[in-house]
Amino acid sequence: MRHSPVCRNGCASVWSDMSLWVQKYGGTSVGTTEKILAIAERLAEQRRQGHRLVVVLSAMGGETDRLLSLARQVHEQPSGRELDLLLSSGERVSIALLSLALQELGCSAVGLTGRQAGILTEGRPNKARIREIDTTRLQQWLDQEYVAIVAGFQGMDESGQVTTLGRGGSDTTAVALAAALEADECHIYTDVEGVYTADPRLEPGARKLEHLTYEEMLELSGMGSHVLQLRSVLFAEKYNVPLRVLPAFGSDSGTLISKEAEDMEQATIAGIAHNRDEAQLTMTGVPDTPGIAARILGPIADAQIEVDMIVQNASRDGDSDFTFTVHRNDYAAALEILQRIGEELGARETLGNRDIVKLSLVGVGMRSHAGIASRMFRALAEEGVNISMISTSEIKISVVVEESALETSVRALHREFELAEAA
């Protein structure tokens, strides 16, 4: 795959002449005609500089929710083919408006639905997956020096039906197109300057990162950072597509996400992520016998409830305590199932806690630096923060703490690992 050299210090060398860029703008970025006109000005200037452009758009901010609301007014639980057909209309408005705005500026532009852009999908309605992309038509428009404006979030299945890709689908559309077209970079424009060492709303000293590896971004996305959709990062890593997160209305160089460079010394910790969408369930006094975990988690899985962190503690009297976390939306259903299982197993008590948060340290530098966990635990202990669960991987340490301690915990860890200072 052809890519321009990665500038490891975030400098401007990646903006080479005649680059092919795939860019994505989200709903807030195209939320008004004034914003669409501003984007058109930027694209027209980039086109004058010689860059070839494919632009992926979401529906205007709030439009998808409005369409869903309309659907629920006529059907209690809308789904399937008709819902895909309805929701896909939002992006058609965006691409038509931006194409018209570019044409008004004297820049050749064409709006393309997912189907017209050759995006072929598979899987069930409302949550389709991209199977392949036929770039023939896109290449023809690019060869004629047009800016191709593509509707994100949608495609066409093998029977010719319109499909949608689910939450974050426009990010995935952009990365998939960048891979198929062998683009130099994929630019994801957002309402932030880039990816930060922590949530700036919790830690005012949070610093924008110039570079992250795919692994780090995957962990940050999976642990609660909402800058990029997890599926799009997985796609980028699989096809080695350099991603750049940029402000929709600004000139910052943003954050580059690419593979790890062999000659780059990584910072020990790249950033801190948190996830409020967690709930904790505990069953105490469970018989400590083989297969007990399967007996507890089997019915949870049968109910299509995903389990995240798991801890089992064995006691001397032959009993054990079993704790796990689920998405907060699944808390009530999971607690009801667990209470039933607890009665069957003769457990001592079944407990639940919705007021927790998962806090994670992420960094590929953990591979070569010892003592990260002890520093993390000490920093939290000094602030009086109690840890109820711990999970680790090669480049991540996650803990569960009370939600009321979130801000204190983030600031303590940011200070402990000196993340406000440039590495």
DAGI-V17583 format. One record per residue. N is the residue number from 1. RES is the residue in one small letter. D_FIRST is the distance of its C-alpha to the first C-alpha in Angstrom with 2 decimals. Layout:
n=[N & N]
res=[RES & RES]
d_first=[D_FIRST & D_FIRST]
//
This chain:
n=[1 & 2 & 3 & 4 & 5 & 6 & 7 & 8 & 9 & 10 & 11 & 12 & 13 & 14 & 15 & 16 & 17 & 18 & 19 & 20 & 21 & 22 & 23 & 24 & 25 & 26 & 27 & 28 & 29 & 30 & 31 & 32 & 33 & 34 & 35 & 36 & 37 & 38 & 39 & 40 & 41 & 42 & 43 & 44 & 45 & 46 & 47 & 48 & 49 & 50 & 51 & 52 & 53 & 54 & 55 & 56 & 57 & 58 & 59 & 60 & 61 & 62 & 63 & 64 & 65 & 66 & 67 & 68 & 69 & 70 & 71 & 72 & 73 & 74 & 75 & 76 & 77 & 78 & 79 & 80 & 81 & 82 & 83 & 84 & 85 & 86 & 87 & 88 & 89 & 90 & 91 & 92 & 93 & 94 & 95 & 96 & 97 & 98 & 99 & 100 & 101 & 102 & 103 & 104 & 105 & 106 & 107 & 108 & 109 & 110 & 111 & 112 & 113 & 114 & 115 & 116 & 117 & 118 & 119 & 120 & 121 & 122 & 123 & 124 & 125 & 126 & 127 & 128 & 129 & 130 & 131 & 132 & 133 & 134 & 135 & 136 & 137 & 138 & 139 & 140 & 141 & 142 & 143 & 144 & 145 & 146 & 147 & 148 & 149 & 150 & 151 & 152 & 153 & 154 & 155 & 156 & 157 & 158 & 159 & 160 & 161 & 162 & 163 & 164 & 165 & 166 & 167 & 168 & 169 & 170 & 171 & 172 & 173 & 174 & 175 & 176 & 177 & 178 & 179 & 180 & 181 & 182 & 183 & 184 & 185 & 186 & 187 & 188 & 189 & 190 & 191 & 192 & 193 & 194 & 195 & 196 & 197 & 198 & 199 & 200 & 201 & 202 & 203 & 204 & 205 & 206 & 207 & 208 & 209 & 210 & 211 & 212 & 213 & 214 & 215 & 216 & 217 & 218 & 219 & 220 & 221 & 222 & 223 & 224 & 225 & 226 & 227 & 228 & 229 & 230 & 231 & 232 & 233 & 234 & 235 & 236 & 237 & 238 & 239 & 240 & 241 & 242 & 243 & 244 & 245 & 246 & 247 & 248 & 249 & 250 & 251 & 252 & 253 & 254 & 255 & 256 & 257 & 258 & 259 & 260 & 261 & 262 & 263 & 264 & 265 & 266 & 267 & 268 & 269 & 270 & 271 & 272 & 273 & 274 & 275 & 276 & 277 & 278 & 279 & 280 & 281 & 282 & 283 & 284 & 285 & 286 & 287 & 288 & 289 & 290 & 291 & 292 & 293 & 294 & 295 & 296 & 297 & 298 & 299 & 300 & 301 & 302 & 303 & 304 & 305 & 306 & 307 & 308 & 309 & 310 & 311 & 312 & 313 & 314 & 315 & 316 & 317 & 318 & 319 & 320 & 321 & 322 & 323 & 324 & 325 & 326 & 327 & 328 & 329 & 330 & 331 & 332 & 333 & 334 & 335 & 336 & 337 & 338 & 339 & 340 & 341 & 342 & 343 & 344 & 345 & 346 & 347 & 348 & 349 & 350 & 351 & 352 & 353 & 354 & 355 & 356 & 357 & 358 & 359 & 360 & 361 & 362 & 363 & 364 & 365 & 366 & 367 & 368 & 369 & 370 & 371 & 372 & 373 & 374 & 375 & 376 & 377 & 378 & 379 & 380 & 381 & 382 & 383 & 384 & 385 & 386 & 387 & 388 & 389 & 390 & 391 & 392 & 393 & 394 & 395 & 396 & 397 & 398 & 399 & 400 & 401 & 402 & 403 & 404 & 405 & 406 & 407 & 408 & 409 & 410 & 411 & 412 & 413 & 414 & 415 & 416 & 417 & 418 & 419 & 420 & 421 & 422 & 423]
res=[m & r & h & s & p & v & c & r & n & g & c & a & s & v & w & s & d & m & s & l & w & v & q & k & y & g & g & t & s & v & g & t & t & e & k & i & l & a & i & a & e & r & l & a & e & q & r & r & q & g & h & r & l & v & v & v & l & s & a & m & g & g & e & t & d & r & l & l & s & l & a & r & q & v & h & e & q & p & s & g & r & e & l & d & l & l & l & s & s & g & e & r & v & s & i & a & l & l & s & l & a & l & q & e & l & g & c & s & a & v & g & l & t & g & r & q & a & g & i & l & t & e & g & r & p & n & k & a & r & i & r & e & i & d & t & t & r & l & q & q & w & l & d & q & e & y & v & a & i & v & a & g & f & q & g & m & d & e & s & g & q & v & t & t & l & g & r & g & g & s & d & t & t & a & v & a & l & a & a & a & l & e & a & d & e & c & h & i & y & t & d & v & e & g & v & y & t & a & d & p & r & l & e & p & g & a & r & k & l & e & h & l & t & y & e & e & m & l & e & l & s & g & m & g & s & h & v & l & q & l & r & s & v & l & f & a & e & k & y & n & v & p & l & r & v & l & p & a & f & g & s & d & s & g & t & l & i & s & k & e & a & e & d & m & e & q & a & t & i & a & g & i & a & h & n & r & d & e & a & q & l & t & m & t & g & v & p & d & t & p & g & i & a & a & r & i & l & g & p & i & a & d & a & q & i & e & v & d & m & i & v & q & n & a & s & r & d & g & d & s & d & f & t & f & t & v & h & r & n & d & y & a & a & a & l & e & i & l & q & r & i & g & e & e & l & g & a & r & e & t & l & g & n & r & d & i & v & k & l & s & l & v & g & v & g & m & r & s & h & a & g & i & a & s & r & m & f & r & a & l & a & e & e & g & v & n & i & s & m & i & s & t & s & e & i & k & i & s & v & v & v & e & e & s & a & l & e & t & s & v & r & a & l & h & r & e & f & e & l & a & e & a & a]
d_first=[0.00 & 3.80 & 6.45 & 10.10 & 12.14 & 13.68 & 17.40 & 19.12 & 22.45 & 21.43 & 22.19 & 21.19 & 18.81 & 15.81 & 17.62 & 16.69 & 18.06 & 16.33 & 13.65 & 12.52 & 13.89 & 14.64 & 17.98 & 20.37 & 24.13 & 26.42 & 29.96 & 31.79 & 29.72 & 30.75 & 34.12 & 36.27 & 36.24 & 36.69 & 33.41 & 31.66 & 33.18 & 31.97 & 28.36 & 28.81 & 30.07 & 27.03 & 24.61 & 26.83 & 26.78 & 22.99 & 22.94 & 25.64 & 23.53 & 20.99 & 18.25 & 16.88 & 17.60 & 17.31 & 19.94 & 20.72 & 24.36 & 26.65 & 30.27 & 32.69 & 34.00 & 36.57 & 36.01 & 34.58 & 37.54 & 39.89 & 38.65 & 38.99 & 42.48 & 43.42 & 42.29 & 44.41 & 47.37 & 47.48 & 46.13 & 46.70 & 43.31 & 40.94 & 37.95 & 36.24 & 35.37 & 37.60 & 36.32 & 32.71 & 34.08 & 35.94 & 33.30 & 30.65 & 33.05 & 32.54 & 29.02 & 30.28 & 32.76 & 30.23 & 27.87 & 30.94 & 32.46 & 29.43 & 28.90 & 32.59 & 32.52 & 29.79 & 31.74 & 34.84 & 33.15 & 32.42 & 28.67 & 27.41 & 26.11 & 25.92 & 26.22 & 24.55 & 25.51 & 23.11 & 24.40 & 23.99 & 20.37 & 19.73 & 19.46 & 20.98 & 22.55 & 24.74 & 27.31 & 30.49 & 31.39 & 30.88 & 28.26 & 25.78 & 22.24 & 19.21 & 18.79 & 16.29 & 15.57 & 16.55 & 15.02 & 17.42 & 19.94 & 17.74 & 16.17 & 19.79 & 20.94 & 18.27 & 19.16 & 22.73 & 21.98 & 22.82 & 21.85 & 20.91 & 22.77 & 21.86 & 24.24 & 22.88 & 24.29 & 24.75 & 23.72 & 25.53 & 26.42 & 27.10 & 30.65 & 29.73 & 30.88 & 29.53 & 28.13 & 27.41 & 25.07 & 27.59 & 27.78 & 24.76 & 23.20 & 22.12 & 19.92 & 18.26 & 18.00 & 16.23 & 13.58 & 13.13 & 12.91 & 10.33 & 8.06 & 9.33 & 9.13 & 5.67 & 8.37 & 9.01 & 11.29 & 13.40 & 17.07 & 19.72 & 23.09 & 26.08 & 29.71 & 29.15 & 27.89 & 25.24 & 25.52 & 28.82 & 30.38 & 32.75 & 33.98 & 35.67 & 38.34 & 39.47 & 38.77 & 39.41 & 38.05 & 34.55 & 31.93 & 28.59 & 25.76 & 23.32 & 20.67 & 20.26 & 18.14 & 16.86 & 19.84 & 22.28 & 21.29 & 21.51 & 24.94 & 26.09 & 25.15 & 26.80 & 29.82 & 30.65 & 28.53 & 27.97 & 25.61 & 22.59 & 22.88 & 22.15 & 20.30 & 17.75 & 17.11 & 16.78 & 14.15 & 12.19 & 12.67 & 11.79 & 8.26 & 7.96 & 8.66 & 11.06 & 14.34 & 17.28 & 20.74 & 22.98 & 26.57 & 27.06 & 29.86 & 29.50 & 27.73 & 26.70 & 23.25 & 23.11 & 21.35 & 17.76 & 16.40 & 13.62 & 13.60 & 16.71 & 16.89 & 19.01 & 21.22 & 21.88 & 25.27 & 25.07 & 28.09 & 30.19 & 30.08 & 27.45 & 29.50 & 32.09 & 31.59 & 34.42 & 34.97 & 38.27 & 37.60 & 39.06 & 42.45 & 44.10 & 46.29 & 48.62 & 50.99 & 53.60 & 55.93 & 53.77 & 54.87 & 52.76 & 52.23 & 49.35 & 47.36 & 48.52 & 45.00 & 44.15 & 47.42 & 46.63 & 42.97 & 43.18 & 44.99 & 42.70 & 39.66 & 41.67 & 42.10 & 38.31 & 38.59 & 35.78 & 37.01 & 35.32 & 37.23 & 39.99 & 42.85 & 45.77 & 48.73 & 51.41 & 55.02 & 57.90 & 59.87 & 57.33 & 55.76 & 52.39 & 50.74 & 47.48 & 45.33 & 42.04 & 40.27 & 39.10 & 37.90 & 40.87 & 40.92 & 41.62 & 44.33 & 47.40 & 46.35 & 45.31 & 48.58 & 50.66 & 49.04 & 49.45 & 53.10 & 53.79 & 52.15 & 54.09 & 57.35 & 56.53 & 55.72 & 58.62 & 56.47 & 58.39 & 56.48 & 53.41 & 52.05 & 49.41 & 48.05 & 46.01 & 46.29 & 43.58 & 40.18 & 37.33 & 36.33 & 33.31 & 32.25 & 28.52 & 26.86 & 24.80 & 27.53 & 29.91 & 28.66 & 30.43 & 33.24 & 36.32 & 38.84 & 36.65 & 38.37 & 41.83 & 41.21 & 39.97 & 43.01 & 45.41 & 44.19 & 44.70 & 48.04 & 49.32 & 48.82 & 50.65 & 47.63 & 47.98 & 45.01 & 45.45 & 42.23 & 39.55 & 36.14 & 33.67 & 30.25 & 28.40 & 27.35 & 29.80 & 33.56 & 35.02 & 38.69 & 40.83 & 43.49 & 45.89 & 44.37 & 47.17 & 45.83 & 42.28 & 42.68 & 44.72 & 42.20 & 39.14 & 41.06 & 42.41 & 39.03 & 37.49 & 40.43 & 40.44 & 36.84 & 37.19 & 34.20 & 35.72 & 35.15 & 31.85 & 30.44]
//
